[in-house]
């Protein structure tokens, strides 16, 4: 398959890219990529494997982060479905990481096959986090807490300012709506 690098996208020297990969505008990639769509203003600028994945805007994948895109038993992959509010069989054998806008990972973060990370989450630490990380989550395998909107908005404002883009009222309202609409998935808030 082909490779598309959108306006101002950067593919760093030594990057290994395989078929069907798109690098969005102002995004930067390195490491190994296979059949990925990386939307605008996102970075995977270090070593690590990303396969059969979709990464939203304003994301950052930490150094040596890796995704599994094939189960060891070769079974079909189940993926979190927001409409069903449960995991559903995709009928697919390959699926890596689906990550919402403004989400980040720490260095050496590992993701199981078919992991969904919501909007504005920060995933880090050793071990594999669960296969569905709700929007506005902060943590990893050891557990999650809610990523407070004030802190998330401050981070988004800093990240966007680096690229000369304003974190405007509209963006803030969209993220606030996502925070409110996804509260039901942050189980720890109900404990």
Secondary structure, 3 states (H helix, E strand, C coil): CCEEECCCCEECCCCEEECCEEECCCCEECCEEECCEECCCCEECCCCEEECCEECCCCECCCCCEECCECCCCCCCEEEECCCCEEEECCCCECCEEECCCCEECCCCEECCCEEECCCCEECCCCECCCEECCCEEEECCEEEECCHHHHHHHHHHHHHHCCCCCCHHHHHHHHHHHHHCHHHCHHHHC
